[in-house]
Amino acid sequence: MPTRRPWLRFARVSGLAAGLAMFWCALVLLAHVAGGWLACESDTSDCATTTAKTFVYQGQLRYPSTPFDLTGPGAYLVGGFRTDSQGRYCIVWTPDGAGFLLAGNPNDMIGGTGAGQRLHGQPPAGCQYGNGGVLWDRSRDLTSSPQYLSVVILDLATIGLLAVGIARGKRHPGAEIRAIGLALTAASTALPLILWWSQL
């Protein structure tokens, strides 16, 4: 009776594993897409219109030479802003506007951005961008962000690679391709977990 070759058994098992991995990747991708759709669809969701800083806000506060933080839709506290010796400010921020808080004191609201003007070209001299911005998952354009797209691309690439490995069957290098696909499945599972959980 001929002895079964171990690599044939491995090829069959890895083919089954590749099929299960494809199904799992599809579920991960579906969950990611659903998360992106639900994140900012609610009327009560605290999301900005965009992460792009496309508006200039200028004004004056009663706090000369004072650092302040910015908060608004989609933003936690963003620092790096300061009034001049006359209390004037010029900041570049999103179209949604924001409120000003004394730096280090989230309970002391000292003003708001009011009406801004769309940025055309370079902002006025001395305008400040701050040291942060709207979080990628708190913006209504999150599906075009690099973070969101990286998960989609990695998942689709993994599914495609697994499909090639399954199609190769027992032919070389089918088993190796499936093995790489299984490794990428782990990566495509970890990436969205890291991206979404890091914002909690």
C-alpha positions as CSV (number, residue, x, y, z in Angstrom):
1,M,0.0,0.0,0.0
2,P,1.6,3.3,-1.0
3,T,2.5,5.7,1.8
4,R,0.7,9.0,1.8
5,R,2.9,11.9,1.2
6,P,2.7,14.3,4.2
7,W,2.9,17.4,2.0
8,L,-0.3,16.3,0.2
9,R,-2.1,16.2,3.5
10,F,-0.7,19.6,4.3
11,A,-1.9,21.0,1.0
12,R,-5.4,19.8,1.6
13,V,-5.5,21.2,5.1
14,S,-4.0,24.5,4.1
15,G,-6.6,24.7,1.2
16,L,-9.4,24.3,3.7
17,A,-7.7,26.9,6.0
18,A,-7.4,29.3,3.1
19,G,-11.1,29.0,2.4
20,L,-11.9,29.7,6.0
21,A,-9.4,32.6,6.1
22,M,-11.1,34.1,3.0
23,F,-14.5,33.9,4.8
24,W,-13.0,35.5,7.9
25,C,-11.4,38.3,5.9
26,A,-14.7,39.0,4.3
27,L,-16.4,39.3,7.8
28,V,-13.6,41.6,9.0
29,L,-14.0,43.8,5.9
30,L,-17.8,43.9,6.4
31,A,-17.4,44.9,10.0
32,H,-14.9,47.6,9.1
33,V,-17.2,49.0,6.4
34,A,-20.2,48.9,8.8
35,G,-18.1,50.6,11.4
36,G,-17.2,53.4,9.0
37,W,-20.8,53.9,8.0
38,L,-22.1,53.9,11.5
39,A,-19.4,56.1,13.1
40,C,-20.8,59.4,11.9
41,E,-24.3,58.6,10.6
42,S,-26.2,59.3,13.8
43,D,-27.7,62.8,14.3
44,T,-26.1,62.9,17.7
45,S,-22.6,61.8,16.5
46,D,-19.9,64.3,17.4
47,C,-18.2,64.3,14.0
48,A,-16.6,67.0,11.9
49,T,-17.4,67.5,8.2
50,T,-13.8,66.8,7.2
51,T,-10.3,66.4,8.7
52,A,-9.0,69.0,6.3
53,K,-8.1,72.3,7.8
54,T,-9.5,74.6,5.1
55,F,-10.9,77.6,7.1
56,V,-9.2,80.6,8.7
57,Y,-10.6,82.0,11.9
58,Q,-9.4,85.4,13.2
59,G,-10.6,87.4,16.2
60,Q,-9.7,88.7,19.6
61,L,-10.0,87.4,23.2
62,R,-9.6,89.1,26.5
63,Y,-6.6,87.0,27.2
64,P,-3.3,88.5,25.8
65,S,-0.3,86.2,25.3
66,T,-2.3,83.2,26.5
67,P,-2.0,79.6,25.3
68,F,-5.4,77.9,24.6
69,D,-6.7,74.6,23.4
70,L,-9.3,74.0,20.7
71,T,-12.2,71.6,20.9
72,G,-15.0,71.0,18.5
73,P,-16.8,68.3,16.4
74,G,-14.5,65.3,16.1
75,A,-11.8,66.9,18.2
76,Y,-10.5,66.1,21.6
77,L,-8.3,68.9,23.1
78,V,-5.9,70.2,20.5
79,G,-3.2,72.6,21.7
80,G,-0.5,74.6,20.1
81,F,-2.5,77.9,19.9
82,R,-1.7,81.2,21.5
83,T,-3.0,84.8,21.5
84,D,-0.7,87.6,20.8
85,S,0.1,90.5,23.1
86,Q,-3.2,92.1,22.2
87,G,-5.3,89.0,22.6
88,R,-5.7,88.4,18.9
89,Y,-5.6,85.0,17.3
90,C,-5.5,83.5,13.8
91,I,-6.0,79.8,13.4
92,V,-6.5,77.4,10.6
93,W,-9.1,74.7,11.3
94,T,-12.0,72.7,9.8
95,P,-15.2,74.3,8.4
96,D,-17.1,73.3,11.6
97,G,-15.6,75.8,13.9
98,A,-14.6,75.1,17.5
99,G,-14.5,76.4,21.0
100,F,-11.5,77.8,22.9
101,L,-10.5,76.5,26.3
102,L,-7.8,77.8,28.6
103,A,-4.8,75.5,28.1
104,G,-4.9,72.8,30.7
105,N,-8.3,73.6,32.0
106,P,-11.1,71.8,30.0
107,N,-13.8,73.5,32.2
108,D,-13.0,77.1,31.3
109,M,-14.5,78.0,27.9
110,I,-13.1,81.4,26.8
111,G,-14.6,81.8,23.4
112,G,-15.3,80.2,20.0
113,T,-14.1,80.6,16.4
114,G,-17.3,82.3,15.1
115,A,-17.5,82.7,11.3
116,G,-14.4,81.7,9.3
117,Q,-13.3,82.3,5.8
118,R,-12.3,79.5,3.4
119,L,-8.5,79.3,3.0
120,H,-7.3,80.2,-0.5
121,G,-3.6,79.8,-0.9
122,Q,-1.4,80.6,2.1
123,P,-3.0,81.7,5.4
124,P,-2.2,85.1,6.9
125,A,1.2,85.5,8.5
126,G,1.3,84.2,12.0
127,C,-1.8,81.8,11.7
128,Q,-1.5,78.7,13.7
129,Y,-2.4,75.1,12.7
130,G,-2.1,73.7,16.2
131,N,-0.4,70.4,17.2
132,G,-3.2,68.1,16.2
133,G,-6.4,67.8,14.3
134,V,-9.7,66.0,13.9
135,L,-9.4,62.2,14.6
136,W,-9.8,60.2,11.4
137,D,-12.7,58.2,12.7
138,R,-14.6,61.3,13.9
139,S,-15.0,62.9,10.5
140,R,-17.7,62.3,7.9
141,D,-15.1,61.8,5.2
142,L,-13.4,59.0,7.2
143,T,-13.9,56.5,4.3
144,S,-11.3,58.4,2.3
145,S,-8.8,58.5,5.1
146,P,-5.5,56.5,4.8
147,Q,-6.4,54.6,7.9
148,Y,-9.7,53.4,6.6
149,L,-8.4,52.6,3.1
150,S,-5.4,50.7,4.5
151,V,-7.8,48.1,6.0
152,V,-9.8,47.8,2.8
153,I,-6.7,47.4,0.6
154,L,-5.0,44.8,3.0
155,D,-8.2,42.8,3.3
156,L,-8.8,42.7,-0.5
157,A,-5.2,41.8,-1.2
158,T,-5.3,39.0,1.4
159,I,-8.6,37.6,-0.1
160,G,-7.1,37.8,-3.6
161,L,-3.9,36.0,-2.5
162,L,-5.8,33.3,-0.8
163,A,-8.0,32.8,-3.9
164,V,-4.8,32.3,-6.0
165,G,-3.5,29.9,-3.5
166,I,-6.7,27.8,-3.5
167,A,-6.8,27.9,-7.3
168,R,-3.2,26.6,-7.5
169,G,-4.3,23.5,-5.5
170,K,-1.5,21.0,-5.2
171,R,0.7,22.7,-7.8
172,H,3.7,24.5,-6.6
173,P,3.7,27.1,-5.1
174,G,0.1,26.9,-4.1
175,A,0.8,25.7,-0.5
176,E,3.3,28.5,0.0
177,I,0.9,31.2,-1.4
178,R,-1.8,29.9,1.0
179,A,0.6,30.1,3.9
180,I,1.4,33.7,3.1
181,G,-2.3,34.4,2.8
182,L,-2.9,32.9,6.3
183,A,-0.2,35.2,7.7
184,L,-1.8,38.2,6.0
185,T,-5.1,37.2,7.5
186,A,-3.7,37.7,10.9
187,A,-2.4,41.1,9.9
188,S,-5.7,42.1,8.3
189,T,-7.5,41.2,11.5
190,A,-5.1,43.0,13.8
191,L,-4.9,46.3,11.7
192,P,-8.6,47.3,12.1
193,L,-8.6,46.4,15.8
194,I,-5.5,48.6,16.4
195,L,-6.9,51.5,14.3
196,W,-10.4,51.5,15.9
197,W,-9.4,50.7,19.5
198,S,-6.7,53.3,19.5
199,Q,-9.4,56.0,19.2
200,L,-11.4,54.8,22.2
